[in-house]
Amino acid sequence: MSGARDAGDAGEASAASAGFDAVPVARAANAYVKSVEGHRTGRAFLVE
C-alpha cells in the first residue's frame, strides 16, 4: 500500500498533526476507547 508506515515511523510527525507531538498509535487508541466506552463518555483526554 502506498504511503504505509511501520512502527519505526512513530516518531515522525505529519502535516495532519502539525503542532502536536507524535504518540504511539496504541496509546492514542486506548485514549479513544476510554473516551467512547468509559464512564466519562465524550471527554477529551490528554495523551502524553
Backbone as a printed PyTorch tensor [residue, N CA C, xyz], in Angstrom:
tensor([[[  0.8420,  -1.1680,   0.0000],
         [  0.0000,   0.0000,   0.0000],
         [  0.8930,   1.2380,   0.0000]],

        [[  0.6550,   2.1530,  -0.8690],
         [  1.4490,   3.3670,  -0.9580],
         [  1.2200,   4.2400,   0.2650]],

        [[  2.3030,   4.7770,   0.8160],
         [  2.1850,   5.6620,   1.9590],
         [  2.0550,   4.9330,   3.2900]],

        [[  2.1300,   3.6000,   3.2700],
         [  2.0130,   2.8390,   4.5130],
         [  3.2290,   3.1140,   5.3820]],

        [[  3.0250,   3.1340,   6.6750],
         [  4.1050,   3.3960,   7.6140],
         [  4.1870,   2.2440,   8.5980]],

        [[  5.3940,   1.9550,   9.0780],
         [  5.5300,   0.9030,  10.0760],
         [  5.8180,   1.5180,  11.4420]],

        [[  5.9580,   0.6780,  12.4450],
         [  6.1600,   1.1520,  13.8110],
         [  7.4110,   2.0080,  13.9440]],

        [[  8.3870,   1.8260,  13.0660],
         [  9.6040,   2.6180,  13.1140],
         [  9.3820,   4.0770,  12.7750]],

        [[  8.2570,   4.4010,  12.1690],
         [  7.9600,   5.7790,  11.7930],
         [  7.1970,   6.5320,  12.8780]],

        [[  6.9710,   5.9280,  14.0210],
         [  6.1200,   6.5220,  15.0580],
         [  6.6150,   7.8870,  15.5140]],

        [[  7.9170,   8.1530,  15.4340],
         [  8.4490,   9.4270,  15.8940],
         [  8.3210,  10.5500,  14.8920]],

        [[  7.8820,  10.2640,  13.6930],
         [  7.7610,  11.2890,  12.6680],
         [  6.3800,  11.9200,  12.6980]],

        [[  6.3490,  13.2570,  12.6990],
         [  5.0620,  13.9580,  12.6590],
         [  4.6830,  14.2020,  11.2050]],

        [[  3.4000,  14.2230,  10.9250],
         [  2.9260,  14.5110,   9.5760],
         [  2.2800,  15.8800,   9.5650]],

        [[  1.9530,  16.3720,   8.3700],
         [  1.2990,  17.6690,   8.2450],
         [ -0.0490,  17.6640,   8.9580]],

        [[ -0.6960,  16.5080,   9.0450],
         [ -2.0020,  16.4080,   9.6950],
         [ -1.9030,  16.6310,  11.1990]],

        [[ -0.7170,  16.4700,  11.7630],
         [ -0.5650,  16.6440,  13.2090],
         [  0.3590,  17.8150,  13.5320]],

        [[  0.3910,  18.8150,  12.6730],
         [  1.2580,  19.9730,  12.8910],
         [  0.9530,  20.6110,  14.2410]],

        [[  1.9830,  20.8730,  15.0120],
         [  1.8070,  21.4880,  16.3160],
         [  1.5940,  20.5030,  17.4520]],

        [[  1.5670,  19.2130,  17.1400],
         [  1.3750,  18.1770,  18.1550],
         [  2.5320,  17.2000,  18.0950]],

        [[  2.9370,  16.6910,  19.2550],
         [  3.9700,  15.6650,  19.3020],
         [  3.3440,  14.3150,  18.9730]],

        [[  4.0920,  13.4850,  18.2740],
         [  3.6060,  12.1480,  17.9180],
         [  3.5480,  11.2660,  19.1630]],

        [[  2.5540,  10.4010,  19.2230],
         [  2.4330,   9.4050,  20.2960],
         [  2.2140,   8.0530,  19.6360]],

        [[  2.5630,   6.9700,  20.3230],
         [  2.3280,   5.6470,  19.7510],
         [  0.8340,   5.4340,  19.4570]],

        [[  0.5440,   4.7490,  18.3730],
         [ -0.8400,   4.5080,  17.9610],
         [ -1.6230,   3.7960,  19.0590]],

        [[ -1.0220,   2.8220,  19.7110],
         [ -1.7250,   2.0810,  20.7650],
         [ -2.1590,   3.0090,  21.8930]],

        [[ -1.3230,   3.9640,  22.2320],
         [ -1.6590,   4.9060,  23.3050],
         [ -2.8240,   5.8010,  22.8900]],

        [[ -2.8090,   6.2940,  21.6550],
         [ -3.9090,   7.1230,  21.1520],
         [ -5.1980,   6.3060,  21.0670]],

        [[ -5.0850,   5.0580,  20.6270],
         [ -6.2650,   4.1930,  20.5190],
         [ -6.8740,   3.9300,  21.8920]],

        [[ -6.0420,   3.7090,  22.8980],
         [ -6.5570,   3.4860,  24.2520],
         [ -7.2900,   4.7140,  24.7710]],

        [[ -6.7730,   5.8990,  24.4950],
         [ -7.4420,   7.1330,  24.9180],
         [ -8.7820,   7.2780,  24.2110]],

        [[ -8.8210,   6.9190,  22.9300],
         [-10.0780,   6.9840,  22.1730],
         [-11.1170,   6.0370,  22.7740]],

        [[-10.7100,   4.7950,  23.0270],
         [-11.6320,   3.8120,  23.6040],
         [-12.1280,   4.3010,  24.9640]],

        [[-11.2360,   4.8440,  25.7620],
         [-11.6160,   5.3530,  27.0780],
         [-12.6370,   6.4800,  26.9470]],

        [[-12.4650,   7.3460,  25.9490],
         [-13.3930,   8.4710,  25.7790],
         [-14.7560,   8.0210,  25.2670]],

        [[-14.7950,   6.9060,  24.5420],
         [-16.0550,   6.4190,  23.9740],
         [-16.7670,   5.4660,  24.9280]],

        [[-16.0200,   4.5530,  25.5460],
         [-16.6370,   3.4990,  26.3480],
         [-16.5490,   3.7220,  27.8540]],

        [[-15.7750,   4.6880,  28.2870],
         [-15.6070,   4.9160,  29.7210],
         [-16.7910,   5.6280,  30.3450]],

        [[-16.7270,   5.8040,  31.6570],
         [-17.8300,   6.4660,  32.3540],
         [-17.8520,   7.9720,  32.0960]],

        [[-16.8080,   8.5060,  31.4910],
         [-16.7630,   9.9210,  31.1210],
         [-16.8830,  10.0580,  29.6090]],

        [[-17.8480,   9.4270,  29.0340],
         [-18.0380,   9.3890,  27.5880],
         [-17.9990,  10.7790,  26.9730]],

        [[-17.2150,  10.9180,  25.9090],
         [-17.1480,  12.1700,  25.1610],
         [-16.1230,  13.1610,  25.6680]],

        [[-15.5030,  12.9020,  26.7960],
         [-14.4830,  13.8150,  27.3160],
         [-13.2120,  13.7190,  26.4970]],

        [[-12.4530,  14.7900,  26.4890],
         [-11.1370,  14.7900,  25.8450],
         [-10.1100,  14.3590,  26.8860]],

        [[ -9.1970,  13.4880,  26.4900],
         [ -8.1580,  13.0100,  27.3850],
         [ -6.7960,  13.4240,  26.8570]],

        [[ -5.9440,  13.9050,  27.7360],
         [ -4.5790,  14.2600,  27.3850],
         [ -3.7800,  12.9730,  27.2270]],

        [[ -3.1150,  12.8230,  26.0920],
         [ -2.2780,  11.6460,  25.8310],
         [ -0.8340,  12.1050,  25.8520]],

        [[ -0.0730,  11.6160,  26.8240],
         [  1.3350,  12.0090,  26.9470],
         [  2.2360,  10.8560,  26.6240]]])
